[in-house]
């Protein structure tokens, strides 16, 4: 953790004067990070790289946000403190993470309730209805819902993986009996996502579902079926939601409307091109020309001033987290822990792939955030919880200490 704080501290030292809050606030964040790292149980050996990389990536994100908007950077500092405090407070509960499996249907019910709250009280931004505002605080419930879906799927598949794997593809009775609750829980969430117009998170949930289902059952027919149903849903959304069609059109040919729907995508590509291999240098580029640079296009803002090499370093940091999470999953003695760690790793990995792929033009951009780096309190809290859970799952301790 000390090394991560040193690297993050150096990055933050480059920020424009007065773009961040009181220096004592940064020292407080460093103290919280050290306290988080120090609270690991004495009888457990944990992967210190996970919290360290999360803190370092957050510092990188804060550096870029401060470059774009001092006001947003100061808000991000507050959310970073909240995220660390929540991770510290929930740490003892996460040490007993296997107890989460007892509440598998609670996670589905909780997801549906949160979706309903968004449908009734949510605010629509850029065509998608995703946020709930309570006083001055605006929160995106889907960031927590994605964790709930992983909890549910890990618990259900841990109980039914063997029978699902052994069921014949054309045995409707066997598949309906054991896949029914799984598909109803996942399908309800996906349907609500489509109707609430958050296609990006729908893609993420599909990727998580497919990854966990394949790890549990190795059934390619289920994966193909899920992908086919989802493709039909996307086709329907393109035909019925103007903002989805506009994003697809902007991806297909941004030059067709360079000052309208293609403007954001083109500015992002120009920013990447301007950065070249080594970047323009911090505070020497023009990332503020990209609309929503602090959220949707923060990877382009980073790569413009730190170059393609800086972009590779950022992706490599995420890759290390995912790799170490999957190694921890393989080391677990029970299928529930394996699936839970795999689902959390897939959540982080696919989220990075979706947003970075959208920024560089591999596929249409979605509203998914870059974990730890993009501005957003709900995303920051959810991803610190994700790392805290992975950190607990990867603990090595005597068998009698496991619960």
PEFENVEN-V315540 format. One record per run of one state. SS is the DSSP state (helix for helix, strand for strand, loop for the rest). FROM is the first residue (numbers start at 1). TO is the last residue. Records with the same first field share a line. If there is no record, write none. Layout:
SS=FROM-TO + FROM-TO
//
This chain:
loop=1-1 + 14-22 + 39-44 + 46-47 + 69-69 + 95-96 + 122-122 + 126-127 + 135-136 + 140-141 + 167-171 + 196-198 + 218-219 + 241-241 + 253-253 + 258-262 + 276-286 + 290-297 + 331-334 + 361-376 + 394-395 + 397-398 + 402-403
helix=2-13 + 23-38 + 48-68 + 70-94 + 97-121 + 142-166 + 172-195 + 199-217 + 220-240 + 242-252 + 254-257 + 263-275 + 287-289 + 298-330 + 335-360 + 377-393 + 399-401
strand=45-45 + 123-125 + 128-134 + 137-139 + 396-396
//
